[in-house]
């Protein structure tokens, strides 16, 4: 999986909100608002990859790569 390898090499096994926003070419604040509303298919798919550790929010890189590749 080429996308997953590239994202893992750049960001590691987890993406922060800022890193995910950069990958999706969106502002951090705009991405956060879009994900909170979660009334679209893409927001549900990305929220499924979300992992909260304490107050921090991370996204699993393999799940984001699958979303980006259309799987």
Phi, psi and omega in degrees: 000108188290319181295316180298318179298317181294313180295320179295320179295320181283317191240346182093192186286344180228144177251141171278172178298318180296319179293318178297320178299320178296317179298319182273359180058049178229163175283153181299315181294318179297320178295316180300315179296317180297321181286331178289326180287322171046036178258014178237160182297318183292324179292320178296320180294319180288320178296332177294336179270001185284143177220122178262129175237104186067235178266353183272146179245129178234162177232133182292124182301315180299323179292320178293320179297319177297320177297316182292329180276354176086015180277000000 
